[in-house]
Each structure stands twice: as structure tokens, then as C-alpha cells.
Amino acid sequence: MFTRIVKMEFEKENIPVFLANFEVIKEKIRNFPGCSFLELYQDKSDKAIFFTYSRWNAESDLENYRNSDLFKKVWSETKPLFRARAAAWSVDTVVSLGACPSEKSLGACPPEEGLGV
């Protein structure tokens, strides 16, 4: 399993179009064979920058998606909205601490009792 991160920079006036398109296709991407996770992030300081973060079971699954009619449709609608060329990385997880047991935790996870932390 690996993670694919794609950075996309949009012209400001194209952000609503992108978000509307993403709303329509997000489930199709997430349910594509081999995709186990999909999130969309927006940069805090530059609202025109977005990242997709997806997890794939195998590189062949991502390649199958990239060669699919779905991807061709998504990319043909998304690419003209960019203000800069997209960048993409395929990465392996080196360390993952996961989420705190309580979703209401603020800041860092509280130390577990008995661990001397």
C-alpha cells in the first residue's frame, strides 16, 4: 500500500467549478478498484492550492486508474482550471501514529497512563 499526493493550483475564479466537479466524482475515485482512501485538502494560506491524498493497494491499481476513462474525464475537466502545472508524489509510509482515541482531543494526544510519559 502507498499514498499518492497531488498538488493542484487553481485560478481563483475556477475554485467553485473544481469543488463542484470533485463533489460529483469523489465517490467514483474512492471506489475505483485498488483505492482505499481519498481526501481533499486546501492550503490554509493560499486558498487556490489543493491536495488530493489517496491510498492505493498497488502501483498497478493507480496505473489502471490513470489509464481509465474516469481519470481521462476527471483530468480533462480539471487541468484547464489550473494556474500552474500539477505536481504529484507516490510515497510510502515510514511512521504513522494514527489518530488520538478521542476525536475531541485538542493538540497532541494525551500520554497513556502507565507509560511514564
C-alpha positions as CSV (number, residue, x, y, z in Angstrom):
1,M,0.0,0.0,0.0
2,F,1.2,3.5,-0.8
3,T,0.0,7.1,-0.8
4,R,-0.4,9.4,-3.8
5,I,-0.3,13.1,-3.1
6,V,-1.3,15.5,-5.9
7,K,-0.8,19.3,-5.6
8,M,-3.1,21.4,-7.7
9,E,-3.1,25.2,-8.0
10,F,-6.2,26.8,-9.5
11,E,-7.1,30.2,-10.8
12,K,-9.2,31.7,-8.0
13,E,-12.3,32.0,-10.2
14,N,-12.1,28.3,-11.1
15,I,-12.2,27.0,-7.5
16,P,-16.0,26.7,-7.3
17,V,-16.0,24.8,-10.6
18,F,-13.3,22.4,-9.3
19,L,-15.1,21.8,-6.0
20,A,-18.4,21.1,-7.8
21,N,-16.7,18.7,-10.1
22,F,-14.9,17.0,-7.2
23,E,-18.2,16.6,-5.3
24,V,-19.6,14.7,-8.3
25,I,-16.6,12.3,-8.9
26,K,-15.1,11.8,-5.4
27,E,-17.0,8.6,-4.7
28,K,-16.1,7.2,-8.1
29,I,-12.5,7.8,-7.5
30,R,-12.6,6.4,-4.0
31,N,-14.5,3.3,-5.2
32,F,-12.1,2.7,-8.1
33,P,-10.6,-0.8,-7.6
34,G,-7.4,-0.5,-5.5
35,C,-8.2,2.9,-3.9
36,S,-8.8,2.5,-0.2
37,F,-8.8,6.2,0.9
38,L,-9.3,9.7,-0.6
39,E,-9.2,13.1,1.0
40,L,-9.0,16.6,-0.4
41,Y,-7.1,19.3,1.4
42,Q,-6.9,23.1,0.9
43,D,-3.9,25.2,1.8
44,K,-4.5,27.5,4.8
45,S,-2.7,30.5,3.4
46,D,-3.3,30.2,-0.3
47,K,-6.9,29.0,-0.8
48,A,-6.2,28.3,-4.5
49,I,-3.9,25.4,-3.6
50,F,-5.4,22.0,-3.1
51,F,-4.0,18.5,-2.5
52,T,-5.6,15.1,-3.0
53,Y,-4.3,12.4,-0.7
54,S,-5.2,8.9,-1.8
55,R,-4.1,5.4,-0.7
56,W,-3.7,2.6,-3.3
57,N,-3.1,-1.1,-2.7
58,A,-0.6,-1.4,-5.5
59,E,1.1,0.8,-8.1
60,S,-0.7,-1.2,-10.8
61,D,-4.1,-0.1,-9.3
62,L,-3.0,3.6,-9.6
63,E,-1.8,2.9,-13.2
64,N,-5.2,1.3,-14.0
65,Y,-6.9,4.4,-12.6
66,R,-4.6,6.7,-14.6
67,N,-5.4,4.8,-17.8
68,S,-9.2,4.6,-17.1
69,D,-12.0,6.6,-18.8
70,L,-12.8,8.0,-15.4
71,F,-9.4,9.6,-15.0
72,K,-9.3,10.9,-18.5
73,K,-12.7,12.6,-17.9
74,V,-11.6,14.0,-14.5
75,W,-8.3,15.2,-15.8
76,S,-9.8,16.8,-19.0
77,E,-12.2,18.8,-16.8
78,T,-9.6,19.7,-14.1
79,K,-6.4,20.5,-16.0
80,P,-7.8,23.6,-17.8
81,L,-8.7,25.2,-14.4
82,F,-5.0,25.2,-13.2
83,R,-2.9,28.3,-12.7
84,A,0.2,26.2,-12.5
85,R,1.3,22.7,-13.5
86,A,0.2,20.0,-11.1
87,A,2.8,18.1,-9.1
88,A,2.4,14.5,-7.8
89,W,4.3,12.2,-5.5
90,S,3.9,8.5,-4.7
91,V,5.1,7.9,-1.2
92,D,5.4,5.0,1.3
93,T,4.5,5.5,4.9
94,V,7.6,5.4,7.2
95,V,5.9,6.2,10.5
96,S,2.2,6.6,11.3
97,L,1.0,7.4,14.8
98,G,-2.7,7.4,13.9
99,A,-5.4,9.5,15.5
100,C,-5.9,10.1,19.2
101,P,-8.5,7.8,20.7
102,S,-10.7,10.8,21.4
103,E,-11.6,12.9,18.3
104,K,-12.3,15.8,20.7
105,S,-8.6,15.9,21.8
106,L,-7.0,19.3,21.3
107,G,-3.4,19.5,20.4
108,A,-1.2,16.5,20.9
109,C,-2.6,13.1,22.1
110,P,-2.5,12.8,25.8
111,P,0.0,10.3,27.2
112,E,-1.3,6.9,28.0
113,E,-1.3,6.1,31.7
114,G,1.5,3.8,33.0
115,L,3.9,4.6,30.2
116,G,5.8,7.2,32.2
117,V,5.4,9.8,29.5
